[in-house]
Amino acid sequence: MVASGVLKNGFTLVELLIAMTIMLTMLVLSGTAYQLYTDTWRRDLSRIDEAFQQFHYSDLLLDAMQAILPLSVSDKGLNAYYFLGREEGFTAVTYAPIYNIGYPAVIRVFREQNEIGSYRLVYEEASLQHTVLKDADQELPFSYRQIIADNLSDLSFSYYGWENLDVRVASQDEFNAQVSAAPRWYSEFDSLNRHLHPEQIKIAFGDFVLQFTIPDRSRVNALYAEENPA
């Protein structure tokens, strides 16, 4: 006599627990991977945004420097140019500032040491929208500040121009052949003392050099002085 039985399909409790453990492990791993991906994406997006902002401000800074205006002001009763250049930075007037667009402004572009000992390139702006710049020692409200670049190992400024106004005039005198002077690069350029504006400005950081020309208004100011004697 042959015994007969019924075959039942199903999972044991152990198999069910193993399956649930595998499923939970996969959910935890996928959630962790998604979180890591999201964090990485946010960091990359932040770096992209930061790099874009630095590029944007660098482009605006270049526009501001190329629009530097050799403005004549009063210095102890005498006319002089408003420009002061040092090895660590310069102060000048531009008609294309970064912030208060549409009005001239006095800008300061200089290096500043950061927390780790390297340099940052800093831009500061004092708008002349409601201010008339007349005197060389006039106090101005520098209301805007922007770090253009940071963590620079080397940053320096230099200026190309004549030693002073007398040397330039003497070099252009066709009857004074003994004068053989020419403009050259200086690590400082004080227009109040030289009575001239620099012809070029150069900013060097690392292997990169930013150099631009400043328009020459000395002839315009000379004509103004002849027509309006003190």
C-alpha positions in Angstrom: 0.0 0.0 0.0 1.4 3.4 -1.1 1.0 6.3 1.3 0.0 9.6 -0.3 0.8 13.2 0.9 0.2 16.9 -0.1 3.2 19.1 -1.1 2.7 22.6 0.4 4.5 25.7 -1.1 5.7 28.6 1.2 8.5 30.2 3.2 9.7 29.3 6.6 10.2 31.9 9.3 14.0 31.8 8.9 13.7 32.4 5.1 11.4 35.3 5.7 13.7 36.9 8.2 16.7 36.4 5.8 14.8 38.0 3.0 13.7 41.0 5.1 17.3 41.5 6.4 18.6 41.6 2.8 15.9 44.0 1.7 16.5 46.3 4.7 20.3 46.2 4.0 19.7 47.2 0.4 17.4 50.0 1.4 20.0 51.3 3.9 22.8 51.1 1.4 20.8 52.8 -1.4 19.7 55.5 1.1 23.3 56.1 2.2 24.5 56.2 -1.4 21.8 58.7 -2.4 22.7 60.9 0.6 26.4 60.8 -0.3 25.5 61.6 -3.9 23.4 64.5 -2.8 26.1 65.9 -0.5 28.7 65.6 -3.3 26.4 67.3 -5.8 25.8 70.2 -3.4 29.5 70.6 -2.7 30.3 70.6 -6.4 27.4 73.0 -7.1 28.8 75.3 -4.4 32.3 75.2 -5.9 30.9 75.9 -9.4 28.9 78.8 -8.0 31.9 80.1 -6.1 34.1 79.8 -9.2 31.6 81.6 -11.3 31.2 84.4 -8.8 35.0 84.8 -8.7 35.2 84.9 -12.5 32.3 87.3 -12.6 33.9 89.7 -10.1 37.3 89.3 -11.8 35.7 90.4 -15.1 34.0 93.4 -13.4 37.3 94.3 -11.7 39.1 94.4 -15.1 36.3 96.7 -16.5 36.7 99.0 -13.5 40.5 99.2 -13.9 40.4 99.8 -17.6 38.0 102.7 -16.9 40.4 104.4 -14.5 40.1 108.2 -14.9 43.1 110.5 -14.3 41.1 113.0 -12.2 42.6 116.3 -11.2 42.1 117.4 -7.6 43.4 120.1 -5.3 46.4 119.3 -3.2 47.4 122.2 -0.9 46.1 124.7 -3.4 47.7 123.1 -6.4 46.2 120.8 -9.1 47.3 117.2 -8.9 46.1 113.8 -10.1 44.2 111.6 -7.7 46.2 108.3 -7.8 48.3 106.6 -5.2 50.1 103.3 -6.1 52.1 101.1 -3.8 53.6 97.7 -4.1 50.6 96.3 -2.0 47.9 98.1 -4.0 46.5 101.4 -5.4 43.7 104.0 -5.0 42.2 105.6 -8.1 39.0 106.9 -9.7 37.0 104.9 -12.2 33.8 105.5 -14.1 32.9 101.8 -14.3 32.7 100.6 -10.7 31.4 97.2 -9.7 28.5 98.1 -7.4 27.1 101.6 -7.9 26.9 101.5 -11.7 26.4 104.7 -13.6 28.4 106.9 -11.3 32.2 107.4 -10.9 33.8 106.0 -7.8 37.0 105.9 -5.9 38.3 102.3 -5.7 41.0 100.6 -3.7 42.5 97.4 -5.1 45.0 95.8 -2.7 46.4 92.6 -1.2 45.4 91.4 2.2 46.9 88.5 4.2 44.5 85.8 5.1 44.4 83.4 8.0 46.8 80.9 6.5 49.5 83.5 5.5 48.7 83.7 1.8 47.2 86.7 0.1 43.7 87.7 -1.1 42.9 90.3 -3.7 40.5 92.8 -2.3 38.3 95.5 -4.0 36.7 98.4 -2.1 34.5 101.1 -3.5 33.4 104.6 -2.5 30.7 105.9 -4.8 30.8 109.6 -5.9 27.1 109.6 -6.7 26.4 112.2 -4.0 30.0 113.4 -3.5 32.2 115.8 -5.4 35.9 114.8 -5.2 37.8 118.1 -4.9 40.6 117.6 -2.4 43.4 114.9 -2.3 42.9 114.3 1.4 39.1 114.2 1.3 37.5 111.5 3.4 35.3 109.1 1.5 32.8 106.4 2.5 34.0 103.1 1.3 30.7 101.2 1.5 31.4 98.2 -0.7 34.0 95.4 -0.3 34.6 92.3 -2.3 37.3 89.6 -2.2 38.2 88.9 -5.9 40.6 86.1 -5.3 42.0 84.2 -2.3 44.8 81.9 -1.3 47.4 83.6 -3.6 51.0 82.7 -2.8 52.3 85.9 -4.4 50.6 89.2 -5.2 52.2 92.5 -6.2 51.5 95.8 -8.0 53.7 98.0 -10.2 53.2 101.1 -12.3 54.7 102.3 -15.6 55.2 106.0 -16.1 57.6 109.0 -16.0 59.7 109.9 -13.0 57.8 113.3 -12.8 56.3 116.0 -14.9 59.6 118.0 -15.3 61.4 115.0 -16.7 58.7 114.3 -19.1 58.5 117.9 -20.4 62.4 118.0 -20.6 62.5 114.8 -22.6 60.0 116.2 -25.2 62.0 119.4 -25.6 63.6 119.2 -29.0 66.1 121.9 -28.0 67.3 119.9 -25.0 69.1 116.9 -26.5 70.9 116.1 -23.3 67.8 114.6 -21.7 67.4 111.0 -22.6 64.8 109.9 -20.0 62.0 107.5 -20.6 59.1 106.1 -18.6 59.8 102.9 -16.7 58.2 100.6 -14.1 58.0 101.6 -10.4 56.9 99.8 -7.3 55.2 103.0 -6.1 53.6 105.9 -7.9 52.3 108.9 -6.0 50.7 111.3 -8.5 50.5 114.1 -6.0 54.3 114.2 -5.9 55.0 113.3 -9.5 52.3 115.5 -11.0 51.6 112.8 -13.5 49.3 109.8 -13.7 50.8 106.4 -14.5 50.4 105.1 -18.0 50.0 101.5 -17.1 49.3 99.3 -14.1 50.4 95.7 -13.6 49.1 93.1 -11.1 51.2 90.0 -10.8 50.1 86.9 -8.9 52.1 83.7 -9.5 52.7 83.2 -13.2 49.7 85.3 -14.2 50.1 89.0 -15.0 47.3 91.5 -15.5 48.4 94.6 -17.3 46.4 97.5 -18.7 46.8 101.0 -20.0 45.4 104.2 -18.5 44.3 107.0 -20.8 46.5 110.0 -20.8 44.7 113.3 -20.0 47.8 115.4 -19.2 47.3 117.5 -22.4 43.7 118.1 -21.5 44.6 119.3 -18.0 47.4 121.4 -19.4 45.0 123.2 -21.7 42.5 123.7 -18.8 45.3 125.2 -16.7 46.3 127.6 -19.5 42.7 128.7 -19.9 42.0 128.9 -16.2 45.1 130.3 -14.5 45.0 130.4 -10.7 
